[in-house]
């Protein structure tokens, strides 16, 4: 049976903070504070649990930073395993074999459960790219959704939601909104990613403030939107 493909509501942005890692503890706290200052309080935290394959980037149960992240009440979802490929690329799941992608999904979930005492809610692969086979694997391990490009596959609702575009910041304050500016002005639904080091970017925050105050967008995380859709 062909699944229903439904556009997200107009004037909705699904916002996610990528690369949540102990490596960026100070940056993440500052980023949360800056988002709160402009009234943005609902979004998704995306964790690559073995970020860059470094043991120092693995969350441990009882860490103060783990407690801080849990206290925010935000959705915690899986964002790859290490985020990186053998060649140093950022699209970890784009070309993985079925066996390797399944293994990394299971290991990633286990690492988040061990540290946070909760299961991640969904899966957003690095760079929003993965093979179609990952959809079945994500569903089989019990996660609620998987994002591939502009498509949010909800397994709870057995439905696919689509956005007009997705904007990925590079973590250096140089996120480009220009290609999506027409959609923003028209109220089209989007996905936007922000990275920890963007906390220093007045440009990123001025755009986000304009999106909320002038354009009237509602900012949500994936979980919150899917539960209300």
URRAWO-V126206 format. One record per residue. N is the residue number from 1. RES is the residue in one letter. SS is DSSP state (A for helix, B for strand, O for the rest). PSI is psi in radians with two decimals (999 if undefined). Layout:
BEGIN
n=N res=RES ss=SS psi=PSI
n=N res=RES ss=SS psi=PSI
END
This chain:
BEGIN
n=1 res=X ss=O psi=2.35
n=2 res=X ss=O psi=2.26
n=3 res=X ss=O psi=2.64
n=4 res=X ss=O psi=2.32
n=5 res=X ss=B psi=2.08
n=6 res=X ss=B psi=2.33
n=7 res=X ss=B psi=2.47
n=8 res=X ss=O psi=2.74
n=9 res=X ss=O psi=2.57
n=10 res=X ss=O psi=2.72
n=11 res=X ss=O psi=0.60
n=12 res=X ss=B psi=2.34
n=13 res=X ss=B psi=2.24
n=14 res=X ss=B psi=1.96
n=15 res=X ss=B psi=2.36
n=16 res=X ss=B psi=2.52
n=17 res=X ss=B psi=2.02
n=18 res=X ss=B psi=2.81
n=19 res=X ss=O psi=0.76
n=20 res=X ss=O psi=1.98
n=21 res=X ss=O psi=2.61
n=22 res=X ss=A psi=-0.44
n=23 res=X ss=A psi=-0.49
n=24 res=X ss=A psi=0.54
n=25 res=X ss=A psi=-0.93
n=26 res=X ss=A psi=-0.72
n=27 res=X ss=A psi=-0.69
n=28 res=X ss=A psi=-0.71
n=29 res=X ss=A psi=-0.75
n=30 res=X ss=A psi=-0.66
n=31 res=X ss=A psi=-0.77
n=32 res=X ss=A psi=-0.77
n=33 res=X ss=A psi=-0.74
n=34 res=X ss=A psi=-0.70
n=35 res=X ss=A psi=-0.70
n=36 res=X ss=A psi=-0.63
n=37 res=X ss=A psi=-0.51
n=38 res=X ss=O psi=0.27
n=39 res=X ss=O psi=0.27
n=40 res=X ss=O psi=1.98
n=41 res=X ss=O psi=-0.07
n=42 res=X ss=O psi=2.08
n=43 res=X ss=O psi=-3.14
n=44 res=X ss=B psi=2.38
n=45 res=X ss=B psi=2.12
n=46 res=X ss=B psi=2.11
n=47 res=X ss=B psi=2.10
n=48 res=X ss=O psi=1.81
n=49 res=X ss=O psi=-0.29
n=50 res=X ss=O psi=0.95
n=51 res=X ss=A psi=2.19
n=52 res=X ss=A psi=0.36
n=53 res=X ss=A psi=0.60
n=54 res=X ss=O psi=2.22
n=55 res=X ss=A psi=-0.52
n=56 res=X ss=A psi=-0.27
n=57 res=X ss=A psi=0.18
n=58 res=X ss=O psi=2.24
n=59 res=X ss=O psi=2.51
n=60 res=X ss=O psi=2.45
n=61 res=X ss=O psi=2.36
n=62 res=X ss=O psi=-0.19
n=63 res=X ss=O psi=2.51
n=64 res=X ss=A psi=-0.67
n=65 res=X ss=A psi=-0.64
n=66 res=X ss=A psi=-0.78
n=67 res=X ss=A psi=-0.69
n=68 res=X ss=A psi=-0.84
n=69 res=X ss=A psi=-0.72
n=70 res=X ss=A psi=-0.64
n=71 res=X ss=A psi=-0.33
n=72 res=X ss=O psi=-0.35
n=73 res=X ss=O psi=0.33
n=74 res=X ss=O psi=2.74
n=75 res=X ss=B psi=2.36
n=76 res=X ss=B psi=2.12
n=77 res=X ss=B psi=2.90
n=78 res=X ss=B psi=2.38
n=79 res=X ss=O psi=1.22
n=80 res=X ss=O psi=-2.85
n=81 res=X ss=O psi=-1.07
n=82 res=X ss=O psi=-0.26
n=83 res=X ss=O psi=-0.33
n=84 res=X ss=O psi=2.70
n=85 res=X ss=O psi=3.03
n=86 res=X ss=O psi=-0.59
n=87 res=X ss=O psi=0.03
n=88 res=X ss=O psi=0.10
n=89 res=X ss=O psi=2.91
n=90 res=X ss=O psi=-0.14
n=91 res=X ss=O psi=1.17
n=92 res=X ss=O psi=-0.72
n=93 res=X ss=O psi=0.03
n=94 res=X ss=O psi=-0.66
n=95 res=X ss=O psi=0.33
n=96 res=X ss=O psi=2.57
n=97 res=X ss=O psi=2.84
n=98 res=X ss=A psi=-0.74
n=99 res=X ss=A psi=-0.75
n=100 res=X ss=A psi=-0.70
n=101 res=X ss=A psi=-0.69
n=102 res=X ss=A psi=-0.73
n=103 res=X ss=A psi=-0.75
n=104 res=X ss=A psi=-0.60
n=105 res=X ss=A psi=-0.85
n=106 res=X ss=A psi=-0.73
n=107 res=X ss=A psi=-0.71
n=108 res=X ss=A psi=-0.77
n=109 res=X ss=A psi=-0.77
n=110 res=X ss=A psi=-0.71
n=111 res=X ss=A psi=-0.68
n=112 res=X ss=A psi=-0.74
n=113 res=X ss=A psi=-0.70
n=114 res=X ss=A psi=-0.71
n=115 res=X ss=A psi=-0.75
n=116 res=X ss=A psi=-0.19
n=117 res=X ss=O psi=0.44
n=118 res=X ss=O psi=2.75
n=119 res=X ss=O psi=2.49
n=120 res=X ss=O psi=2.65
n=121 res=X ss=O psi=-0.78
n=122 res=X ss=O psi=-2.95
n=123 res=X ss=B psi=2.19
n=124 res=X ss=B psi=1.87
n=125 res=X ss=O psi=2.65
n=126 res=X ss=A psi=2.38
n=127 res=X ss=A psi=0.22
n=128 res=X ss=A psi=0.47
n=129 res=X ss=O psi=2.31
n=130 res=X ss=O psi=2.89
n=131 res=X ss=O psi=2.79
n=132 res=X ss=O psi=-0.47
n=133 res=X ss=A psi=-0.40
n=134 res=X ss=A psi=-0.52
n=135 res=X ss=A psi=-0.84
n=136 res=X ss=A psi=-0.69
n=137 res=X ss=A psi=-0.73
n=138 res=X ss=A psi=-0.74
n=139 res=X ss=A psi=-0.75
n=140 res=X ss=A psi=-0.51
n=141 res=X ss=O psi=0.06
n=142 res=X ss=O psi=0.17
n=143 res=X ss=O psi=2.74
n=144 res=X ss=O psi=-0.39
n=145 res=X ss=B psi=2.87
n=146 res=X ss=B psi=2.38
n=147 res=X ss=B psi=2.22
n=148 res=X ss=B psi=1.93
n=149 res=X ss=O psi=-2.20
n=150 res=X ss=O psi=0.05
n=151 res=X ss=B psi=2.22
n=152 res=X ss=B psi=1.93
n=153 res=X ss=B psi=1.91
n=154 res=X ss=B psi=2.06
n=155 res=X ss=O psi=-0.48
n=156 res=X ss=O psi=-0.75
n=157 res=X ss=O psi=-0.13
n=158 res=X ss=O psi=0.87
n=159 res=X ss=B psi=2.70
n=160 res=X ss=B psi=2.24
n=161 res=X ss=B psi=2.53
n=162 res=X ss=B psi=2.46
n=163 res=X ss=O psi=2.81
n=164 res=X ss=O psi=-0.50
n=165 res=X ss=B psi=2.94
n=166 res=X ss=B psi=2.46
n=167 res=X ss=B psi=2.14
n=168 res=X ss=B psi=2.04
n=169 res=X ss=O psi=2.77
n=170 res=X ss=O psi=0.08
n=171 res=X ss=O psi=0.24
n=172 res=X ss=O psi=0.31
n=173 res=X ss=O psi=0.18
n=174 res=X ss=O psi=0.48
n=175 res=X ss=O psi=2.36
n=176 res=X ss=O psi=2.07
n=177 res=X ss=O psi=-0.04
n=178 res=X ss=A psi=-0.71
n=179 res=X ss=A psi=-0.38
n=180 res=X ss=A psi=0.12
n=181 res=X ss=A psi=-0.64
n=182 res=X ss=A psi=-0.79
n=183 res=X ss=A psi=-0.70
n=184 res=X ss=A psi=-0.79
n=185 res=X ss=A psi=-0.53
n=186 res=X ss=A psi=-0.11
n=187 res=X ss=O psi=0.29
n=188 res=X ss=O psi=2.54
n=189 res=X ss=O psi=2.47
n=190 res=X ss=B psi=2.84
n=191 res=X ss=B psi=2.40
n=192 res=X ss=B psi=2.31
n=193 res=X ss=B psi=2.47
n=194 res=X ss=B psi=2.53
n=195 res=X ss=B psi=2.75
n=196 res=X ss=A psi=-0.74
n=197 res=X ss=A psi=-0.13
n=198 res=X ss=A psi=-0.18
n=199 res=X ss=A psi=-0.39
n=200 res=X ss=A psi=-0.12
n=201 res=X ss=O psi=1.86
n=202 res=X ss=A psi=-0.54
n=203 res=X ss=A psi=-0.89
n=204 res=X ss=A psi=-0.76
n=205 res=X ss=A psi=-0.52
n=206 res=X ss=A psi=-0.69
n=207 res=X ss=A psi=-0.80
n=208 res=X ss=A psi=-0.69
n=209 res=X ss=A psi=-0.70
n=210 res=X ss=A psi=-0.69
n=211 res=X ss=A psi=-0.69
n=212 res=X ss=A psi=-0.88
n=213 res=X ss=A psi=-0.79
n=214 res=X ss=O psi=-0.74
n=215 res=X ss=O psi=-0.21
n=216 res=X ss=O psi=0.52
n=217 res=X ss=O psi=2.60
n=218 res=X ss=B psi=2.23
n=219 res=X ss=B psi=2.20
n=220 res=X ss=B psi=2.81
n=221 res=X ss=O psi=2.96
n=222 res=X ss=A psi=-0.85
n=223 res=X ss=A psi=-0.83
n=224 res=X ss=A psi=-0.67
n=225 res=X ss=A psi=-0.83
n=226 res=X ss=A psi=-0.54
n=227 res=X ss=A psi=-0.38
n=228 res=X ss=A psi=-0.27
n=229 res=X ss=O psi=999
END
